[in-house]
Each structure stands twice: as C-alpha cells, then as structure tokens.
Amino acid sequence: MKFKLSYKLWVFTFILFNCFTVFASDAPSTNSKAAIAMEAGSGTILFDKNINTKVYPASITKILTAILALENLKLDQNIVASKTALKIPWDSSTAYIKEGEILTVDELLHCLLIYSGNDAANVLAEAVSGNIQDFVKLMNNKAKELGCTGTNFVNAHGYSDDNHYTTALDIAKIFNYCIKNEHFVKIISTKLYIVPETNKTNSKRYLYNTNRLILKKSESKHARFYEYAIGGKTGFTNEAGKTLVTLGKKDDKTIIIAVFKAGTVDGKDARYTDAIKLFNYSFDNFSKRTFDNKENYSFDYTNYNTNLKSKLVIKDTLELLLKNDDEITDISYTLKLDEAKLDDITKENFKQNEDVGDITFIINTVSNSYTATYDLTVEELKTLNIIKEPKFTVIIIMVLILLVIIIAIVAKYNITKTKKKKAKQNANLDIKENTKTIRKTANRKRRIRTKK
C-alpha cells in the first residue's frame, strides 16, 4: 500500500513539474487589448494578441510623420511655423512652438518624437507637402507601400478621430521600417534634448523623453528602466488608452514591441509592464539561427528598353529567431519587386544597397510557422551582350510574317489558277454545246430542203 501511494506521489510530482516547465515557457499574459513582439529586420512575429484588431494609435502616429520628414527634408533646413500649422486641439500635447518661429528640421523632429508635440507634427507636415491634407495622403500611401492593410490616418499627430486607426501588426511594420534610419533611432533613444533660443523664444526648451523604459529613477520619478530598451514612442488619448511602440536589444536579438489600450495594474502603467514581459519572453525563449544560405537566392531582372540586366540579391544573412529546440520542416518564398524603380536604373544612377523589392520566406517548423521578410538589392548591373536576343526575336517574327505572306500569295495564286481553269473548262463546254446546237439546226434545215 505504501509503495502504491509513493508511486502515485512520484507520478503527480513528475506531471506537475513537466506542466510547470511547459507553462513557464508559454507566452505571457498581457493587460493590453492588442500586443505584438516582432524581430526587427526580418519581421518575424514572436508573440501576437489581436494584432489585426482595429486600435487607435494616438501619438505613435508620429513615427510615420518623422520618417517622411527624414526622407524628404534636410536636417539643417530651417522651417517657419505657420498659423495654420499651430491650429491644434486645446488639449493636445505641444512643444510650445510660436507662429513665425524658425526651427531646424532636426529640432522639430526632437520636439515631435521626444516631447510628442502635435504642433511640431503639423509644421513638419506642411514643410514636406505644402499642406496637411496632402501630407496625410502621403502617410496613407506610405503605409500601404509598407504592407499595412488595416490603417487609415487623418492627421499627422494622432489626435483622436474615429477614422484615424491602425493595427498592432501595421504599427510594427511601420516601426520596423523607421528603425532602418540611424538618425530616427538616435532621436528615439535620446533622454534629454535642449532646443536652443530662437527668433521667438529667448529661453531654452528642455525636452525629456516620454518613454519611461529608457529612464532611470535618478532621471525621472516615473522611470521603469529596462536595461535592454533602446527607445520608442509613447501615446495616450482617452479613446486610445495608453500605447507604446519600442525597441530593445540583447546579444544578437533585436525586438520590436507594440502594445495598445493598456491600462493600469497595481498602480503601474501596464504598457511598460507588458513591454518588459514581452521583451523577456522573446529574449529567453527564442534563439537566432541561420535557416538558409542567401547565396541560394539570386534573381535576374532584364530591362530591354535600357538593354540592362540587374542581378538581385538578398541584403542580409538569412537569420531569424526560432523557438528554442524547434526544427524546420520546409521553406517557401514569394517575391515583391519595385518594377518602376528597377526600370529607372541606369549605369549613371545605379546605387548598390538600394532597396528594389523584398523576398518573404515562410518557414514551417514542427511547432510553428514563421514569416520573415528581407530586402532585395541590385548587386551588379550588366549591359546585355545579347542585343541579338531582342534582334533575333524580331528576325524570327519577320521570317514568320514573310512565310505567312508567301503562303498567302501561293494560296491566292492557286485559287486564281483553279478559277481560271474552271472558267476555261466552262467556256469549252459552252463552245461544244453551241457547236452541237448549230449542227442540229443545220441538220434540220437540210431535212426540210430535202423534203421540198
């Protein structure tokens, strides 16, 4: 009896231990309505919760405004703040920019990303597109270009509007694109930025980063310092709740976390609690692995108008974060090329490392399926030594056309010849018939004469 009891106890302990081990490595629970953990670069999704659900981004919107400004303006360019740009809702976050104030693009970007100034967003929007409405169109076009399918923006700063929405997945895609820009990353990781005196302000403005993950207690009483956090963008409105998109790096793992509609748990801002949970989960349960050799994937693109052939290759090593101890079963891929950009490439404007499309891999494993996207670039550009190729094709076409014409002429000649032959035969028949008729008539006349 004692043996049976101890055996059951051992079995129970074994099951409990194994369950604990399984659940310990399971994805964490989060307070946020929607959340995502994505590997930077490849775009591999490591954690997802309602990632395609409609959410309001609030000031996270400003990451797209910032990258469009970085791509269309020069950092040292002076911008004059207009009266229309400074028309923002009374309860907006503001960098206290004045009408007619002159600030550089770099200063405005710090006002935008660090201090979350809605006024800075509008000033930059007008500088890029001339007016805010056209800038919003540019935002939406860029979002679509980046593969966003559940996003629509109506302003440059994120102030609440029923028609201003996104998804966790779309924001992660946008942020993944933004962090390719080194200056963008430099700004979001800046803890304090000082705007110097301007033509309208005699005092300096001290801008403290609103992302508490990069601040220590000595820097802010609200700090939620996380040693692996690099930077990010926060947002808040009553409708959106507390939002955050942030970047972290540990060893060879760089992770994007985005959380939406987070509340307060145990008196603490839940967006930071969730972000730290998701960072730890990603760092502890995934390992970087090379899943294939990029040399196995190269593609040719031929432009017969310019007589050039582009060799397309993958920029980065084919590495991604896979769940520990998981095994790959199969790999497939799809290509997306920017044909307009490829067709515009000439020997004079050819740039190496310029993105001309991407390749998306689907990596199936024993326990999961991962999607990873990598940029394609033109490694080399060659003039076709087969100008013969198109010419040869033209020659073949010409020969075929000539053959068709000859066949048509021969057919027509044969038809005409046949018609003439038939006509001649018909004419001969008519002559014979006429001759017979004449003979018959002559015979009749002879008979009549004889009788007389």
NUZAMI-87567 format. One record per residue (C-alpha): residue number from 1; x, y, z. Coordinates in Angstrom, 2 decimals. Layout:
% NUZAMI-87567
+-----+---------+---------+---------+
| num |       X |       Y |       Z |
+-----+---------+---------+---------+
| NUM |       X |       Y |       Z |
...
+-----+---------+---------+---------+
This chain:
% NUZAMI-87567
+-----+---------+---------+---------+
| num |       X |       Y |       Z |
+-----+---------+---------+---------+
|   1 |    0.00 |    0.00 |    0.00 |
|   2 |    2.83 |    2.35 |    0.90 |
|   3 |    4.51 |    1.56 |   -2.44 |
|   4 |    1.35 |    2.45 |   -4.36 |
|   5 |    0.99 |    5.75 |   -2.53 |
|   6 |    4.61 |    6.80 |   -3.09 |
|   7 |    4.33 |    5.76 |   -6.78 |
|   8 |    1.25 |    7.96 |   -7.24 |
|   9 |    3.00 |   10.81 |   -5.47 |
|  10 |    6.00 |   10.43 |   -7.79 |
|  11 |    3.76 |   10.44 |  -10.89 |
|  12 |    1.90 |   13.51 |   -9.63 |
|  13 |    5.18 |   15.31 |   -8.94 |
|  14 |    6.51 |   14.38 |  -12.41 |
|  15 |    3.37 |   15.67 |  -14.16 |
|  16 |    3.32 |   18.85 |  -12.07 |
|  17 |    6.98 |   19.53 |  -12.83 |
|  18 |    6.52 |   19.00 |  -16.55 |
|  19 |    3.37 |   21.14 |  -16.67 |
|  20 |    5.24 |   23.88 |  -14.87 |
|  21 |    8.10 |   23.63 |  -17.37 |
|  22 |    5.68 |   23.87 |  -20.33 |
|  23 |    3.70 |   26.74 |  -18.90 |
|  24 |    6.84 |   28.56 |  -17.81 |
|  25 |    7.95 |   28.83 |  -21.43 |
|  26 |    4.46 |   29.66 |  -22.68 |
|  27 |    3.66 |   33.17 |  -23.89 |
|  28 |    2.96 |   35.65 |  -21.09 |
|  29 |   -0.44 |   37.15 |  -20.35 |
|  30 |   -0.75 |   40.86 |  -21.12 |
|  31 |   -3.12 |   43.57 |  -19.96 |
|  32 |   -3.12 |   45.39 |  -23.31 |
|  33 |   -6.02 |   44.96 |  -25.74 |
|  34 |   -3.57 |   44.25 |  -28.59 |
|  35 |    0.14 |   43.46 |  -28.49 |
|  36 |    2.92 |   42.18 |  -30.72 |
|  37 |    6.55 |   41.10 |  -30.40 |
|  38 |    8.42 |   41.15 |  -33.71 |
|  39 |   12.02 |   40.53 |  -34.62 |
|  40 |   13.46 |   43.71 |  -36.08 |
|  41 |   14.63 |   43.39 |  -39.65 |
|  42 |   13.11 |   40.04 |  -40.62 |
|  43 |    9.64 |   40.97 |  -39.31 |
|  44 |    9.23 |   37.54 |  -37.71 |
|  45 |    6.30 |   37.55 |  -35.27 |
|  46 |    7.22 |   36.04 |  -31.90 |
|  47 |    4.08 |   36.97 |  -29.94 |
|  48 |    0.69 |   38.12 |  -31.12 |
|  49 |   -2.50 |   39.20 |  -29.41 |
|  50 |   -5.27 |   40.71 |  -31.53 |
|  51 |   -2.64 |   42.02 |  -33.94 |
|  52 |   -5.18 |   42.61 |  -36.74 |
|  53 |   -7.79 |   44.21 |  -34.49 |
|  54 |   -8.60 |   47.89 |  -35.12 |
|  55 |   -6.97 |   50.13 |  -32.48 |
|  56 |   -6.27 |   53.84 |  -32.10 |
|  57 |   -2.55 |   54.70 |  -32.20 |
|  58 |   -2.61 |   58.16 |  -30.54 |
|  59 |    0.87 |   59.74 |  -30.73 |
|  60 |    2.52 |   56.59 |  -32.06 |
|  61 |    1.30 |   58.08 |  -35.36 |
|  62 |    4.27 |   60.44 |  -35.14 |
|  63 |    6.78 |   57.73 |  -36.10 |
|  64 |    5.42 |   57.81 |  -39.66 |
|  65 |    5.40 |   61.62 |  -39.71 |
|  66 |    9.03 |   61.56 |  -38.58 |
|  67 |   10.29 |   59.10 |  -41.19 |
|  68 |    8.56 |   61.01 |  -44.01 |
|  69 |   10.22 |   64.21 |  -42.81 |
|  70 |   13.61 |   62.46 |  -42.63 |
|  71 |   13.17 |   61.17 |  -46.18 |
|  72 |   12.01 |   64.45 |  -47.70 |
|  73 |   13.79 |   67.22 |  -45.80 |
|  74 |   17.34 |   68.11 |  -44.77 |
|  75 |   18.13 |   68.07 |  -41.05 |
|  76 |   19.66 |   71.57 |  -41.06 |
|  77 |   16.83 |   73.05 |  -43.14 |
|  78 |   15.09 |   76.00 |  -41.46 |
|  79 |   11.29 |   75.84 |  -41.23 |
|  80 |    8.98 |   78.72 |  -40.35 |
|  81 |    5.96 |   77.72 |  -38.26 |
|  82 |    2.74 |   78.93 |  -39.89 |
|  83 |   -0.50 |   79.98 |  -38.23 |
|  84 |   -2.41 |   77.07 |  -39.79 |
|  85 |    0.15 |   74.50 |  -38.56 |
|  86 |   -0.31 |   75.66 |  -34.99 |
|  87 |   -4.07 |   75.13 |  -35.03 |
|  88 |   -4.25 |   72.07 |  -32.81 |
|  89 |   -6.91 |   70.95 |  -30.28 |
|  90 |   -6.64 |   72.75 |  -26.94 |
|  91 |   -5.83 |   69.53 |  -25.03 |
|  92 |   -3.08 |   68.42 |  -27.42 |
|  93 |    0.47 |   67.68 |  -26.33 |
|  94 |    2.55 |   70.63 |  -27.51 |
|  95 |    6.16 |   71.73 |  -27.88 |
|  96 |    5.04 |   75.38 |  -27.46 |
|  97 |    6.07 |   76.45 |  -30.95 |
|  98 |    5.05 |   80.02 |  -31.85 |
|  99 |    3.76 |   81.46 |  -35.10 |
| 100 |    6.67 |   82.65 |  -37.25 |
| 101 |    9.20 |   80.74 |  -35.13 |
| 102 |   12.13 |   79.35 |  -37.10 |
| 103 |   13.34 |   75.87 |  -36.17 |
| 104 |   15.50 |   73.35 |  -37.99 |
| 105 |   14.06 |   70.04 |  -39.16 |
| 106 |   16.24 |   68.26 |  -36.60 |
| 107 |   14.91 |   70.42 |  -33.76 |
| 108 |   11.34 |   69.80 |  -34.92 |
| 109 |   11.95 |   66.05 |  -35.06 |
| 110 |   13.10 |   66.07 |  -31.43 |
| 111 |   10.04 |   68.13 |  -30.48 |
| 112 |    7.95 |   65.52 |  -32.31 |
| 113 |    9.44 |   62.21 |  -31.12 |
| 114 |   10.78 |   63.05 |  -27.66 |
| 115 |    8.23 |   65.59 |  -26.42 |
| 116 |    5.37 |   64.44 |  -28.66 |
| 117 |    4.42 |   67.91 |  -29.90 |
| 118 |    1.32 |   67.93 |  -32.11 |
| 119 |    2.36 |   71.39 |  -33.27 |
| 120 |    5.74 |   70.02 |  -34.43 |
| 121 |    3.90 |   67.31 |  -36.41 |
| 122 |    1.87 |   69.89 |  -38.33 |
| 123 |    4.87 |   72.14 |  -39.01 |
| 124 |    6.80 |   69.20 |  -40.47 |
| 125 |    3.75 |   68.05 |  -42.46 |
| 126 |    3.45 |   71.46 |  -44.14 |
| 127 |    7.19 |   71.54 |  -44.80 |
| 128 |    7.04 |   68.19 |  -46.60 |
| 129 |    3.80 |   68.50 |  -48.59 |
| 130 |    2.80 |   72.17 |  -48.53 |
| 131 |   -0.36 |   71.43 |  -46.56 |
| 132 |   -1.54 |   68.88 |  -44.01 |
| 133 |   -4.18 |   67.26 |  -46.26 |
| 134 |   -1.59 |   66.29 |  -48.89 |
| 135 |    0.78 |   65.08 |  -46.18 |
| 136 |   -1.93 |   62.76 |  -44.81 |
| 137 |   -2.32 |   61.28 |  -48.31 |
| 138 |    1.44 |   60.72 |  -48.35 |
| 139 |    1.18 |   58.97 |  -44.96 |
| 140 |   -1.52 |   56.60 |  -46.14 |
| 141 |    0.32 |   55.85 |  -49.38 |
| 142 |    3.50 |   55.07 |  -47.41 |
| 143 |    1.57 |   52.82 |  -45.03 |
| 144 |    0.17 |   50.84 |  -47.98 |
| 145 |    3.64 |   50.64 |  -49.53 |
| 146 |    4.89 |   49.08 |  -46.28 |
| 147 |    2.18 |   46.41 |  -46.41 |
| 148 |   -0.26 |   47.93 |  -43.93 |
| 149 |   -3.81 |   46.70 |  -44.57 |
| 150 |   -5.73 |   47.90 |  -41.52 |
| 151 |   -4.54 |   51.50 |  -41.24 |
| 152 |   -6.03 |   54.89 |  -42.08 |
| 153 |   -4.66 |   58.25 |  -40.94 |
| 154 |   -6.46 |   61.60 |  -41.00 |
| 155 |   -3.85 |   63.75 |  -39.25 |
| 156 |   -0.10 |   63.90 |  -38.71 |
| 157 |   -0.05 |   63.65 |  -34.90 |
| 158 |   -2.59 |   61.03 |  -33.79 |
| 159 |   -5.19 |   63.15 |  -32.01 |
| 160 |   -8.34 |   61.03 |  -31.67 |
| 161 |  -10.62 |   60.63 |  -34.65 |
| 162 |  -12.91 |   57.70 |  -35.47 |
| 163 |  -11.30 |   57.45 |  -38.92 |
| 164 |   -7.74 |   57.54 |  -37.57 |
| 165 |   -6.88 |   53.94 |  -36.75 |
| 166 |   -4.38 |   51.14 |  -37.22 |
| 167 |   -3.46 |   47.63 |  -36.01 |
| 168 |   -0.62 |   46.31 |  -33.85 |
| 169 |    0.80 |   44.46 |  -36.87 |
| 170 |    0.73 |   47.58 |  -39.08 |
| 171 |    2.47 |   49.75 |  -36.48 |
| 172 |    5.16 |   47.09 |  -36.01 |
| 173 |    5.71 |   47.08 |  -39.80 |
| 174 |    5.99 |   50.89 |  -39.89 |
| 175 |    8.36 |   50.97 |  -36.91 |
| 176 |   10.45 |   48.17 |  -38.44 |
| 177 |   10.87 |   50.41 |  -41.48 |
| 178 |   11.61 |   53.53 |  -39.42 |
| 179 |   14.45 |   51.96 |  -37.44 |
| 180 |   16.41 |   51.39 |  -40.64 |
| 181 |   17.12 |   55.13 |  -40.42 |
| 182 |   20.00 |   55.69 |  -38.00 |
| 183 |   19.00 |   59.24 |  -37.15 |
| 184 |   15.49 |   58.11 |  -36.27 |
| 185 |   16.95 |   55.59 |  -33.79 |
| 186 |   19.30 |   58.23 |  -32.42 |
| 187 |   16.38 |   60.58 |  -31.68 |
| 188 |   14.09 |   58.00 |  -30.03 |
| 189 |   16.96 |   56.89 |  -27.76 |
| 190 |   17.74 |   60.45 |  -26.63 |
| 191 |   16.76 |   61.01 |  -22.99 |
| 192 |   17.06 |   64.80 |  -22.96 |
| 193 |   17.25 |   67.28 |  -25.81 |
| 194 |   17.70 |   71.01 |  -25.43 |
| 195 |   16.17 |   73.29 |  -28.05 |
| 196 |   18.25 |   76.49 |  -28.20 |
| 197 |   16.84 |   80.02 |  -28.21 |
| 198 |   15.04 |   81.02 |  -31.41 |
| 199 |   13.81 |   84.19 |  -33.09 |
| 200 |   10.62 |   83.92 |  -30.98 |
| 201 |   11.86 |   82.36 |  -27.71 |
| 202 |   14.64 |   83.75 |  -25.52 |
| 203 |   14.91 |   80.66 |  -23.31 |
| 204 |   15.97 |   77.09 |  -23.98 |
| 205 |   13.43 |   74.28 |  -24.07 |
| 206 |   14.30 |   71.08 |  -22.20 |
| 207 |   12.66 |   68.06 |  -23.79 |
| 208 |   12.56 |   64.88 |  -21.68 |
| 209 |   11.78 |   61.58 |  -23.37 |
| 210 |    8.30 |   60.26 |  -22.54 |
| 211 |    9.41 |   56.60 |  -22.88 |
| 212 |    9.99 |   55.50 |  -19.28 |
| 213 |   11.78 |   52.30 |  -20.28 |
| 214 |   14.98 |   54.21 |  -21.06 |
| 215 |   14.87 |   56.45 |  -17.97 |
| 216 |   16.43 |   55.65 |  -14.59 |
| 217 |   14.98 |   56.65 |  -11.23 |
| 218 |   17.60 |   59.39 |  -10.96 |
| 219 |   16.26 |   60.82 |  -14.23 |
| 220 |   12.54 |   60.51 |  -13.57 |
| 221 |   10.42 |   59.52 |  -10.59 |
| 222 |    8.15 |   57.65 |  -13.05 |
| 223 |   11.03 |   55.69 |  -14.58 |
| 224 |   10.51 |   52.00 |  -15.49 |
| 225 |   14.08 |   51.43 |  -16.61 |
| 226 |   14.74 |   48.29 |  -18.65 |
| 227 |   18.40 |   47.70 |  -19.41 |
| 228 |   17.82 |   46.31 |  -22.90 |
| 229 |   15.46 |   49.07 |  -24.11 |
| 230 |   16.82 |   51.36 |  -26.83 |
| 231 |   13.95 |   53.78 |  -27.42 |
| 232 |   10.46 |   54.15 |  -28.82 |
| 233 |    7.34 |   56.29 |  -28.94 |
| 234 |    4.50 |   56.59 |  -26.47 |
| 235 |    0.93 |   57.74 |  -26.97 |
| 236 |   -2.19 |   58.47 |  -24.99 |
| 237 |   -5.74 |   59.68 |  -25.55 |
| 238 |   -8.90 |   58.71 |  -23.70 |
| 239 |  -10.11 |   56.77 |  -26.74 |
| 240 |   -6.77 |   55.06 |  -27.50 |
| 241 |   -5.72 |   54.40 |  -23.93 |
| 242 |   -2.01 |   54.05 |  -23.27 |
| 243 |    0.02 |   52.98 |  -26.31 |
| 244 |    3.68 |   52.21 |  -26.85 |
| 245 |    6.00 |   51.02 |  -29.61 |
| 246 |    9.55 |   50.37 |  -28.51 |
| 247 |   12.83 |   48.72 |  -29.47 |
| 248 |   15.10 |   46.51 |  -27.38 |
| 249 |   18.33 |   44.60 |  -27.99 |
| 250 |   20.04 |   41.81 |  -26.07 |
| 251 |   23.04 |   39.98 |  -27.50 |
| 252 |   22.15 |   39.21 |  -31.15 |
| 253 |   18.40 |   39.67 |  -30.68 |
| 254 |   16.70 |   42.96 |  -31.61 |
| 255 |   13.00 |   43.07 |  -30.78 |
| 256 |   10.11 |   45.43 |  -31.53 |
| 257 |    7.25 |   45.56 |  -29.01 |
| 258 |    3.95 |   47.38 |  -29.63 |
| 259 |    1.07 |   47.49 |  -27.13 |
| 260 |   -2.31 |   49.22 |  -27.35 |
| 261 |   -5.13 |   50.16 |  -24.98 |
| 262 |   -3.11 |   49.36 |  -21.88 |
| 263 |   -4.47 |   50.38 |  -18.52 |
| 264 |   -3.04 |   50.49 |  -15.02 |
| 265 |   -2.25 |   47.37 |  -12.99 |
| 266 |   -1.29 |   47.57 |   -9.31 |
| 267 |   -0.81 |   51.30 |   -9.73 |
| 268 |    1.66 |   50.83 |  -12.55 |
| 269 |    1.39 |   51.80 |  -16.21 |
| 270 |    0.59 |   48.44 |  -17.84 |
| 271 |    2.12 |   49.27 |  -21.24 |
| 272 |    5.59 |   49.17 |  -19.66 |
| 273 |    4.81 |   46.03 |  -17.66 |
| 274 |    3.57 |   44.31 |  -20.83 |
| 275 |    6.56 |   45.52 |  -22.86 |
| 276 |    9.05 |   44.17 |  -20.29 |
| 277 |    7.19 |   40.82 |  -20.17 |
| 278 |    7.29 |   40.52 |  -23.96 |
| 279 |   10.94 |   41.53 |  -24.17 |
| 280 |   11.89 |   38.88 |  -21.59 |
| 281 |    9.75 |   36.25 |  -23.31 |
| 282 |   11.38 |   36.97 |  -26.68 |
| 283 |   14.93 |   37.05 |  -25.32 |
| 284 |   14.56 |   33.90 |  -23.20 |
| 285 |   12.56 |   31.59 |  -25.47 |
| 286 |   13.98 |   32.27 |  -28.93 |
| 287 |   17.41 |   31.81 |  -30.42 |
| 288 |   18.95 |   33.25 |  -33.56 |
| 289 |   19.51 |   30.70 |  -36.31 |
| 290 |   20.58 |   30.77 |  -39.95 |
| 291 |   17.79 |   28.97 |  -41.79 |
| 292 |   19.32 |   29.05 |  -45.29 |
| 293 |   22.21 |   30.41 |  -47.34 |
| 294 |   21.31 |   33.69 |  -49.06 |
| 295 |   23.63 |   32.73 |  -51.94 |
| 296 |   20.98 |   30.21 |  -52.95 |
| 297 |   18.65 |   33.07 |  -53.84 |
| 298 |   19.58 |   35.45 |  -56.67 |
| 299 |   17.32 |   36.71 |  -59.43 |
| 300 |   17.79 |   38.41 |  -62.80 |
| 301 |   15.68 |   41.33 |  -63.96 |
| 302 |   16.07 |   42.33 |  -67.63 |
| 303 |   15.04 |   45.72 |  -68.97 |
| 304 |   15.04 |   45.56 |  -72.79 |
| 305 |   14.33 |   49.30 |  -73.05 |
| 306 |   17.68 |   50.17 |  -71.47 |
| 307 |   19.38 |   46.93 |  -72.55 |
| 308 |   20.43 |   46.25 |  -68.93 |
| 309 |   20.26 |   43.17 |  -66.75 |
| 310 |   20.12 |   43.57 |  -62.95 |
| 311 |   21.25 |   40.82 |  -60.61 |
| 312 |   19.09 |   40.94 |  -57.47 |
| 313 |   20.40 |   39.54 |  -54.19 |
| 314 |   19.29 |   39.44 |  -50.56 |
| 315 |   20.93 |   42.10 |  -48.42 |
| 316 |   21.19 |   40.35 |  -45.06 |
| 317 |   22.05 |   36.93 |  -43.73 |
| 318 |   19.03 |   34.63 |  -43.62 |
| 319 |   18.75 |   34.50 |  -39.86 |
| 320 |   15.72 |   34.69 |  -37.65 |
| 321 |   14.63 |   33.94 |  -34.14 |
| 322 |   13.14 |   30.48 |  -33.76 |
| 323 |   11.65 |   28.92 |  -30.67 |
| 324 |   14.34 |   27.06 |  -28.75 |
| 325 |   14.68 |   23.38 |  -29.83 |
| 326 |   12.22 |   23.82 |  -32.70 |
| 327 |   13.07 |   22.17 |  -36.03 |
| 328 |   12.47 |   23.50 |  -39.56 |
| 329 |   10.38 |   21.25 |  -41.81 |
| 330 |   10.15 |   23.27 |  -45.06 |
| 331 |   10.77 |   26.72 |  -46.56 |
| 332 |    8.97 |   28.60 |  -49.32 |
| 333 |    9.17 |   32.20 |  -50.56 |
| 334 |    7.46 |   34.93 |  -52.57 |
| 335 |    9.00 |   37.94 |  -54.36 |
| 336 |    7.76 |   41.52 |  -54.49 |
| 337 |    9.70 |   43.76 |  -56.90 |
| 338 |    9.56 |   47.52 |  -57.34 |
| 339 |    9.48 |   47.36 |  -61.15 |
| 340 |    9.23 |   51.14 |  -61.55 |
| 341 |   12.47 |   51.59 |  -59.60 |
| 342 |   14.18 |   48.73 |  -61.47 |
| 343 |   13.15 |   50.17 |  -64.84 |
| 344 |   14.59 |   53.56 |  -63.85 |
| 345 |   18.05 |   52.18 |  -63.07 |
| 346 |   20.77 |   53.28 |  -65.47 |
| 347 |   24.55 |   52.93 |  -65.33 |
| 348 |   24.76 |   56.58 |  -64.28 |
| 349 |   22.31 |   56.45 |  -61.33 |
| 350 |   22.99 |   52.85 |  -60.22 |
| 351 |   23.40 |   52.56 |  -56.43 |
| 352 |   24.40 |   49.43 |  -54.60 |
| 353 |   22.40 |   48.53 |  -51.45 |
| 354 |   19.35 |   50.43 |  -52.69 |
| 355 |   16.14 |   48.53 |  -51.92 |
| 356 |   14.36 |   47.38 |  -55.08 |
| 357 |   11.92 |   44.90 |  -53.55 |
| 358 |   11.77 |   42.17 |  -50.97 |
| 359 |   11.56 |   38.43 |  -50.52 |
| 360 |    9.26 |   36.90 |  -47.92 |
| 361 |   10.04 |   33.46 |  -46.57 |
| 362 |    7.54 |   31.17 |  -44.90 |
| 363 |    9.47 |   28.88 |  -42.57 |
| 364 |    7.45 |   25.98 |  -41.23 |
| 365 |    8.70 |   24.21 |  -38.13 |
| 366 |    7.50 |   21.30 |  -36.06 |
| 367 |    5.57 |   23.60 |  -33.71 |
| 368 |    5.00 |   26.82 |  -35.61 |
| 369 |    5.09 |   28.78 |  -38.85 |
| 370 |    7.20 |   31.92 |  -39.20 |
| 371 |    7.19 |   34.67 |  -41.81 |
| 372 |   10.39 |   36.63 |  -42.44 |
| 373 |   10.92 |   39.40 |  -44.99 |
| 374 |   14.31 |   40.55 |  -46.34 |
| 375 |   15.23 |   43.42 |  -48.64 |
| 376 |   16.47 |   42.80 |  -52.16 |
| 377 |   19.14 |   44.96 |  -53.74 |
| 378 |   20.92 |   45.12 |  -57.11 |
| 379 |   24.36 |   43.58 |  -56.69 |
| 380 |   25.54 |   44.23 |  -60.24 |
| 381 |   24.29 |   45.78 |  -63.45 |
| 382 |   25.27 |   44.38 |  -66.84 |
| 383 |   24.78 |   45.54 |  -70.40 |
| 384 |   23.17 |   42.76 |  -72.37 |
| 385 |   25.71 |   41.21 |  -74.70 |
| 386 |   22.67 |   39.77 |  -76.39 |
| 387 |   21.47 |   42.75 |  -78.24 |
| 388 |   20.91 |   39.74 |  -80.51 |
| 389 |   18.33 |   38.49 |  -78.12 |
| 390 |   15.70 |   41.07 |  -78.99 |
| 391 |   17.01 |   41.35 |  -82.60 |
| 392 |   16.95 |   37.60 |  -83.03 |
| 393 |   13.38 |   37.57 |  -81.80 |
| 394 |   12.49 |   40.30 |  -84.30 |
| 395 |   14.17 |   38.34 |  -87.13 |
| 396 |   12.17 |   35.23 |  -86.26 |
| 397 |    8.98 |   37.26 |  -86.22 |
| 398 |    9.87 |   38.85 |  -89.58 |
| 399 |   10.63 |   35.44 |  -91.12 |
| 400 |    7.33 |   34.07 |  -89.83 |
| 401 |    5.46 |   37.06 |  -91.25 |
| 402 |    7.25 |   36.60 |  -94.59 |
| 403 |    6.33 |   32.91 |  -94.62 |
| 404 |    2.71 |   33.78 |  -93.92 |
| 405 |    2.74 |   36.30 |  -96.80 |
| 406 |    4.35 |   33.79 |  -99.20 |
| 407 |    1.83 |   31.10 |  -98.19 |
| 408 |   -1.00 |   33.61 |  -98.70 |
| 409 |    0.34 |   34.61 | -102.16 |
| 410 |    0.80 |   30.95 | -103.22 |
| 411 |   -2.69 |   30.12 | -101.94 |
| 412 |   -4.16 |   33.09 | -103.78 |
| 413 |   -2.27 |   32.12 | -106.96 |
| 414 |   -3.53 |   28.54 | -106.72 |
| 415 |   -7.08 |   29.71 | -106.12 |
| 416 |   -6.87 |   32.10 | -109.10 |
| 417 |   -5.33 |   29.38 | -111.28 |
| 418 |   -8.07 |   26.96 | -110.27 |
| 419 |  -10.73 |   29.54 | -111.01 |
| 420 |   -9.24 |   30.24 | -114.46 |
| 421 |   -9.02 |   26.55 | -115.23 |
| 422 |  -12.67 |   26.06 | -114.27 |
| 423 |  -13.67 |   29.10 | -116.29 |
| 424 |  -11.80 |   27.72 | -119.32 |
| 425 |  -13.42 |   24.34 | -118.89 |
| 426 |  -16.81 |   26.01 | -118.61 |
| 427 |  -16.07 |   28.06 | -121.77 |
| 428 |  -15.07 |   24.89 | -123.69 |
| 429 |  -18.29 |   23.24 | -122.59 |
| 430 |  -20.26 |   26.26 | -123.80 |
| 431 |  -18.49 |   26.10 | -127.21 |
| 432 |  -19.22 |   22.38 | -127.52 |
| 433 |  -22.85 |   22.94 | -126.60 |
| 434 |  -23.09 |   25.80 | -129.09 |
| 435 |  -21.48 |   23.66 | -131.81 |
| 436 |  -23.93 |   20.85 | -131.15 |
| 437 |  -26.82 |   23.31 | -131.31 |
| 438 |  -25.55 |   24.75 | -134.64 |
| 439 |  -25.12 |   21.26 | -136.08 |
| 440 |  -28.61 |   20.26 | -135.01 |
| 441 |  -30.06 |   23.40 | -136.58 |
| 442 |  -28.14 |   22.80 | -139.83 |
| 443 |  -29.32 |   19.20 | -139.99 |
| 444 |  -32.90 |   20.28 | -139.53 |
| 445 |  -32.59 |   22.79 | -142.37 |
| 446 |  -31.15 |   20.12 | -144.65 |
| 447 |  -34.02 |   17.80 | -143.90 |
| 448 |  -36.56 |   20.48 | -144.70 |
| 449 |  -34.89 |   21.24 | -148.00 |
| 450 |  -34.77 |   17.56 | -148.94 |
| 451 |  -38.46 |   17.16 | -148.28 |
| 452 |  -39.22 |   20.09 | -150.52 |
+-----+---------+---------+---------+
